[in-house]
């Protein structure tokens, strides 16, 4: 028998001699395609085939090849990794001069209950072991391929798609809330609830959620309720609800920080598959840069002292960058806004309002605070 190996897209094609039909399994770019459920006839045959470039989590490929009377000439192919199998997917004794309908589906090496659970994690930024797991994904043709079989070489091309996806999420405390006392006892904890499952962590530890099983199909959602709890009195000082949606043939990794005011989008990384499997770093809140009132906390330069020996009064809105503002007398806002982007404010006399102060660090007043100023201090620290 003479065979010629063809490389087609992401799949492998084979050409054989007469009365054999070669099944070529290929993966074409198809971002909008969805996997299909194929009704399969029972199979009694089984052939080992070398895995080559097919994904490690794909276990068995079942090919159905039926004529117009419903007779199935298909076969079941078990993928092997040790080089002991055949080098292609061949169907023998398929009748010639007839139109045959071809379709296929796969099973997964990974169990259908591969994962849908919460757990604690020592370092919620180190998700490599979770991302490195085999995924649960079953593939199928989205429609049968009809082909007239002739005597001699026949190639049938089947594109495989999956509707399964995976979500990996981590939840951690904002660094402003992961501190501990002198005995090593934390001041706060994070509590993550998903359905009836509850998991909590404190300090620099976190909670992870892994979802990849028979139910993690495109469009399916999971919702988490996240609380920041003060351990001293059990008060909930921050609460947030997050809903995530599965994307077909895609693994999405999200990192959330509880107590942080903003979320930053991350990059997208392609993770190969028949139907392209995309690895996405989703929400990443580990690097806060903007305070609640708009200060860019990451853009500060060298901070120096700016001293006023007497009193300091605003005649309009005023902004001081990269300084610690020290007023030895009174500080009068006069209805205006004073913004200190990177330093602190110290007032030796009285602090008079009728306006607003926004300061990255501490506001210290040794005299009286009068006329109800609006105070936004410790924006960045």
N, C-alpha and C positions, 0 to 999 in steps of 0.2 A: 504494500500500500504506500502510495506517495502522498505526503502532506506538505503544504506550504503554510507557514505561520504569517498571519496578517495582523498588524496593529491598527485598531480602529478606535478612535476617541480614547475612552478609558477602558475599553474592553479588549478581549482577545478573540480573533477570528481564526478559523481553521478550514482548510479545503481538503476534502478526501476524495477517494475514488467512488466508483459507481455504487448505487443503491444504499448510500449512507447520507443522512441529512445531518449537517453540521449546525449546531445551535451556537450562535455567537451572542454572548451576554455583554452588553455594552452600557456605558453610562454617558448620557448626553446632558449638556447644560439645559436645565429646564426648571427655572425658579418658580414657575407658576403651576407645574404639574403636581398632581396628587396621586398617591398610590391607590390601587384598586383591589377589591376583594375578588379573588378568582375561585370559582367553584371547581374543585379538582376531583377527578376520578381516583378511586383507590389504586395504589401502585404496588406491584409485586416484585419489581426489579430494582436493583440498586447497583450503581457503578461509582467507584472511587475516582475522583478527579483532582489533580494538583491545584492548589488554591491560586498560585501565581499572584496576580495583583488584586484579587477579590478580597474584601474586608475580612479581618480575622474573626469577626463576630458572626459572619454568615455560616450556617451549618450545612443545611441540605437545600438543594435547588430542585424543585419538582417541575418538570416540563410536561404539559398536556398537549397532545397532537391528535386531534379528532377529525374524522372524515364526516361526510354529510349524513351518515347513518349513526353517528355517535360512537364509533369504535375508536378507542384511544391507543395510539402507538407511542405514547410518551414514555418517559423514564424518570427515575429519581437519582440524583447525583449527590453523593456525599463528598464534601470538600476535605482534603487531607493536606497536611503541612510538611510531610516527610519526603516528598518526591516519589512516593510509591504508586501514585495514581496515574490515570490516563492524562494526556496533555490536551484534552478538548472534550466538548460535550457532543457525543455522537448518538444519533438514533438510527438503528439498523432496521432493514426490511420495511421501510415506509413505502406504501404503494405508489407507483408512478402514474402520471397522467391523471392525477386527482388533485382537487383543491383541499388542502389541509389547514385547519385552524390551530395556530400555535399560541400558547400562553404559558406563563411560568409564575411561580411564587417561591419564597424561601422561608426557612425557619431560622431561628437565631440561637447561637450557642449560649447566649445569656438568657437567664430565666425570665419568665414573664413578670415575676415579682422582684425584678432586679433592684428596685429601690423606690420608696416613697416615704421618707422618714426624716425626722429631726434628730440631731445629735450635737453634743458639745465638741469644740475643737480648740486646741491650745493656741494655735495661731490662725485666725480666720483669713489671713492673707495667703496662706500656703495651701492652695487647693489642688496642687498638682496630682496627688494620689487619687483624688476623686475624678479629675479630668482624664486621668490615664486609664480608667476602668473601661472594659468592653461595654459598648452600649447595647441596649436591647432595641433591635430594629428588624422588622420583617419587610421584605421587598416583594413587589409584584408588578407585572405588566399592567398598564392602565387599560388596555383593550387587546383582544386577540389579533394576531397577525395572520392573514389568510394568504397562502402561497400555493401556486401550482407546482407540484413536484414532478420533475422530469428524470429520465434515466441518466445517471452520471452524478456530477457534483451539484449539490444544493446547499446554499447558505441561508439560514434564517436568522434575522437580527431581532433580538428582543431587548427593549429598553426597560430597566428596572427602577422602580420608584418606591419610596417609603413615606408613610405619613407619621412615623414615630419621630419624636425629638427628645431632648433632655434639658432639664433646668438644674443648675447647681447655684445655690445662693448662700452667702455668708452674712451674718449680722454681728456687729461688734459695737462696743461703746465708743463714742467720741473720746479722744484722749483727755478731754477736760473732765471726764467722769470715771476714768479707770484708776483713780488714785486709791491708796490704802492708808490706814493709820499706822502708828508706830509698831503695832503688833501684827501688821500684815493683813488686817481686816478691811475689806472694801467698803466704800461708802455707798456705792450704787450697784445695781445689777440690771441686766437686760432680760426681759421675759418675752419669748416668741411663742405665739399660739397659731397653730394651723389646724382648723377643724377642732377635733377633740384632743389633739396632741399639743403638749406644752413642754418647752425646754427653756432653761435659764442659764446664764453665765455671768461672771463678774470679772473685774480687773481687765487684763489684756486678753483673756480668753473670749470665745464667742460661740455662736450657734450656727450650724450649717443645715441646709435642707437639700436633699438629693431626690430628684424625681425622674425616673426613667424606667417605665414598665409598660405593660400592655395598655394602660390608660393614658399615657403621655403622648397623645396624638395632636396634630396641628389644630389650634383653636381652643384646646382644653385649658382651663385656668386654675390657678391656686391663689388663695388669699391668705395673707399673714397679718396678724395684729401684733404690733411691737410696742412694748412699754419700757420706759426707763423708770426704775423704782428706787427711791431713796430708802436705804435699809434702816436708817435711824428710826423712822416712823412709818415706813411702808407706803409713803405717799407716791403716787404716780406723777412724776414731774414732766414727762414727755410721752406722747402716744402717737402712733402712726399706723396707717393701714396701707398695705402694698398688695397689688394683684399682678400676677405674672401670667403670661400666655405662652403656651408651647408653640414653637415654629417647626413645621415638618422638616425632617432631615437636617436639623440644626441642634447644636449643643450650645446653650447660652449660660455663661457664668456671670453672676451678679455679686457685687460687694456693697453692702449697705452699712452705714455708720449711724447709730441711734443717738440723737441729740444734736446732729449736725443740721445746719439750716439749708444747705443746698446739696444738689446732686450733680456730678459731672459725668457726661457720657464718655465712654471709652472706645477703643478701636475695635475693628472687626477683623477676624482672622479666619481664613478658609481652612477647613479640615476635610480632606478628600473623601469622596464616597461615590457610589454609582450615580445616584441622584446626588449632586454635590452636597456633602455634609459640611455645614458651616459652623465653626467654633467662634462664638461671639463673647467678648468681654462686655457685659451689659453695664448696668449702673455701677459706678465706682466713686464712692463718697469718701475715700480715705485721705484726700488732700484738700481740706477746706482752704479757700483763698479770699472769700468775701464775707464781711460781717453782716449782721442783720440790717444795718443802716447804710450799707454800701461801701464800707472801707475796704480797700484792697490790702489785706493783712500780709500778703506775701511780697509786697513791693516796697517795703521800707528800706531806707538806707541807714547810714550811721546817725544815731539819735544824739543831739546835743541839747544843752539847756538854753532856753530863751528867757532871760530875767527882766522883769519890770519892777523897778525899785519903789514906785508909787502905785497908784491905782491904774487899772486898764479898763477902758470903756469902748464898746463896739459902736461904730456909727453905721455899720452895714454888716452883712454876712461876711465872716472871716474864716480863712483856712490856714492852718499852720502844719507844714509837712516836716517830718523827721526831727521834731523838737519835743523836749519836756518843757511845758509852759509854766513858769513860776512867777506869780504876781504877789509881791510883798504887801500890797495894799488891798483895795476892794477890786472885785471883778464884776463889771456891770454889762449884762447882755443887751439891755435896752431894746428888747423885742426882737433881736436878731439871732442868727445861728452861728455858733463858734464850733469849728471842726478841727480837732487835733488828730491827724491821721495815724501816727505811729507811736506817740509818746504818752505822757501823763500830764495832768493839770494839778497844780498846787496853789491854793489861795490863802494868803496869810491873814487877810481881813474878811469882809463879808462877801458873800456870793449873791448877787441880785439878779433876779430873773426877768420875767416877761419875755423870754426867748428860749432857745434850745442849745444844749451843748452835746456834742458827739465826740467821744474821746476813746482812743484805742485802749488805753490802760486805765489806771485809777484816777478818780477825782477826789482830792483831799481839800477840805475847807476847814480852817481853824476858827473862823468867825461864824456868823449866822448865815443861813440860807434863806433868802427872802423872795417874795413875789412869785412863788410857784414856778421856778424854771423847769423845763422838761430836760431830764438828765438821762443820757444814754452813755454809760461808762462801761469799761471793760469789754469793748466791742471785739477786741482781738485776743485778749489774754484772760 
